[in-house]
Amino acid sequence: MKILLDECVTKHLKRHLADLEVFTVREMQWGGIKNGKLMTLCVEHGFDVLLTIDKNLQYQQNLDKYAVSIVVLNSVSSQLEALIAFVPALREQLGSLEKHRAYVIDKNEGMKR
């Protein structure tokens, strides 16, 4: 499972997903790239998941065009302490994600499609 952390997700979350293949936008040198182009790059570089806290991303793009899963952590904060709370639900759902779809993970309610 190859995951890209969007710019709005702290790079420090990566260490809490250390057993997975996780990259940050900065590591890929894709900082400042708009969402449509970023999703194209995800597909071209074999990413399975774009992990974000951008709640609008799923509505701004035609997901049928991109063979990648969008996972939105429904967090009120981008701070590491807030995002860590979503990791168990994320891990639980990773195996069931479908490409061309967006998912929202709520801390207490799990994943919604």
Secondary structure by P-SEA (a helix, b strand, c coil): cbbbbcccccccccccccccccccccccccccccaaaaaaaaaaaccccccccccccccccccccccbbbbbcccccccaaaaaaaaaaaaaccccccccbbbbbbccccccc
